[in-house]
Amino acid sequence: MNRLAELQHAIYAAIGGYLGTFASSRDWAALLTILPLGIVFGAVHALTPGHSKTLLASYLVGSRSALLRGLAVSTALAATHVLSSVLIALFAVQLMTRTLGGAGRAPLAEDVSRGLIVLIGLWFIFRALRGPTQHPPREGVAVGIIAGLIPCPLTLFVMVTAIARDVPAAGLAFAASMFLGIALTLGAIAALAVCGRNVLEQLMMRHGATMMTVTRIMDAGGGLFLVLFGMLELLR
């Protein structure tokens, strides 16, 4: 974790330097050559705390979504995660509480997101007690959007830095490339969660559990994790 923190500081410094250089030169050709680094930065940054990885895995374990639907959930989460940061930086900078490191937060959006996650978890637990029902087709994407309301601190840093140097277009370009990296990392986590859940289901059924029992256990387990995650984040 310390290495990830050090690497993240290096990423912040590198992006700040790139934006500063672009602000002086306005050389789009040079900027385009380093945008692929934004994908790498986004992928590494998504491994650090604050990207709803636990929430994503918990939801996919409880929802019994197929792999493609799981990837859709992770993509929706990554897109909203980045887009919410861009919108805050562009239109609601005053909502942010800035730290010395330059990364901001949007407390209201975060609290709303976490509160909705707790409600989703309680619904999972209720459904487990009542008995399994069909998951609505768009439920997963909605959960991804809700989870993504917690803004990405790296995207906030990039956008605020770019706006401060009067190069918002460069910030948007970096944000788009970082979205790809974040989506790759979250997609890998989604795939692992779905595959791990499928393996666990098979093991339970081999030991005599019925599909209905397995479904209710998965619903209850996923819901409990969502409630605990949301409550711990709200009380932090």
N, C-alpha and C positions, 0 to 999 in steps of 0.2 A: 504493500500500500504506500509506503514511503517513496518507493521508486516511481509509482504512478503519480504521486503528488509532485515529485521533482520534475518528472516528464511533463506534467501539465503546466508547471511554471515555465518550463522551456518553451512549450507551445505558445503560451500567452506572449512571451517575450518575442518569439519568432514572428508571430502574426502582427504584433505591434510594429516590429521593424519593417515588415513587408508593406504595411499600410502607410507607414511614414515615408518609405522610399517612393511609393506610388504617388503620395500626395505631393512630393517634390517634382517627380518626373512626368506624371500623367502618362506613363508608357504602358498602354494596355497589352501590348505584345509581351512585355516582360512579366506583367501580372498573370497573364494566361498561362505562362510556362510554369508558374508555381502554384496555380490553383489545384492541381492534383494532390499537392501536399495537404490541402484542406480536407480531402477525403481521408488521408492517413490521420490527420489531427482529430477529425471527427470520430473515427473508429476507436482511437486510443482514448479520447476524452469520454466516450460512452462507457468505458470500463470503470470509470470513477463513480463514486456515489452521486445520486441525484438524477438518475435517468430511468427510474421506475422499472428496473430490471426485475426486482423481486415481485413487484405488482404484476408485471407482464407474465412471468412464469406461473405465479399463483393463479391468475385468471385462466391461463391456458390449461393448467392441470384440472381445474374445476369445470371448465366449459366443454371439455372433450372435443375441441375444434380439430379439424383436419389440418394437415401441414400448410396447405395453401391459405386457408383461412387464418391460421396462426401468423403467417407471414404478412397477411393483409392487416392484422391487428398491430403488428410491430411497425409496419410502414406508416400506418395512421398515427401511431404514437410518436414516431420520429418526426413526421411532417408537422404535427401540431406543436411538438416540443420546440422545433426550430422556428416555425411561423409565429408562435406566440411571443417569442423573444424579439423577433424582427418588428412585430407590431408594437410591442411595448417600447422598443427603442425609438421607433419612428413617430409614434403618436401619444405615448404616455410615459415619457421619461420621468416625470414627476412622481410616478407611482413607485419608482425603484428606490431602494435603500442602498446607496453605493458603499462599497468597502474600499479599504486602502488598495487592495489588489486590482480594483477596477471592475470586478464582476458584480452585477446587480442581482436583485431579487424582486419579485412581485408578490408580496405577502398575500394580498387578497385573492389573486388567481390561484396561488398555491393552496390556500385554505379551502377554497371552493372545490378544487380538484380532489383534495384529500377527503373532504366531507362526502363527496359523491362516491368515492371509492369505498368508504365505510358502508354507505347505503347499498352498494352493489354486493359487498361481502355479506351483509345481513340478508339480502335477497337470496344469495346462494345457500346460506344456512337454512333459511325458511323453506326453500325448494327441496333441500335434502331431507328435511323433516316431513314435508308433505308428500314427497315422492317425486321422481324425475319427470320433467316435462321437456318439450322440444325447445331448444334455444332459438330465439328469433335470428333470421339470417344476418341482420345488420347489428346485432348486439355487440359482437367483437370490435367492429370498427368504432362504435360509439364509446366503448370502454377505452380504446386506444386514444381517441380524441380527448376524453376526460382526463386520462393520465398525462397526456401531453400538455395540458394547461400549465403544468409546472415548467416554467421557462428554462431554457438551456443557458447556463451561466457563460459558457464560452461564446455562444452566439450573441448574447447581450454585450459581452466585452467587445467583440468584433464590431458590432453595429454602433455602439456608443463611441468607440475609438474612431471609426470611419466617419461618423457624423461630426465629431469634434474636429476632424481634420478636413472636413468639407469634401469627403469622397464617399458618400453613401452608396453609390453604385458599386464601388469596390467591396464594401461591406456585404452587400447583397450577393455579390459573386462568391465571396468566401462562404457566406451562409449556405448557399446552394450546394457548394462542394462538400461542406461539412455535413449537410443533411445526408448525402450519399454514404459517408463514412458511418454516421450514427445509425442509419438504416441497416447497414451491413452487420454491425455489431448486434443490434437488437434482433435482427432477423436470425442470426446464428443462435442467440439465446432462445428465441421462439422455437426454432427447429429442435434444439436440445430438450426443451420442456415438453414438446409434443411427443418426441420419440421416447423420452424417459417415461412419460405418462403411459404410453402404449405398452411399453415393456412391463411396467408395474401392473397394469390391467391384466395382461396375459398371465403374469405370475399369480395374481390373486385368483383368477378364474381356474387356473390349474390346481389350486388348493381348495376348490369347492365353492368359491364365492360366485353368486349369480351376477349377471350383467346389471340387474337393478341395484343390487347391493353395492357393487363396484361404483356405479354412477352416483349413488347417494354419498358414499364415502368421499369420492372425488369432489363432489359439490360442497360437502361440509368442510373438507380440508382446505380447498381453495378459498371458500368464503371466510373461514377463520383466519387464514393468512392475510386476506385483504382487509379484514376488520382490524387486526392487530397492526398491520403496516400503516393503515390510515390513521389509527388512533395515536400510535407512537409519533408519527410525523406531525400530527396536530398538536400534541402536547410538548413537542420539542421547544 
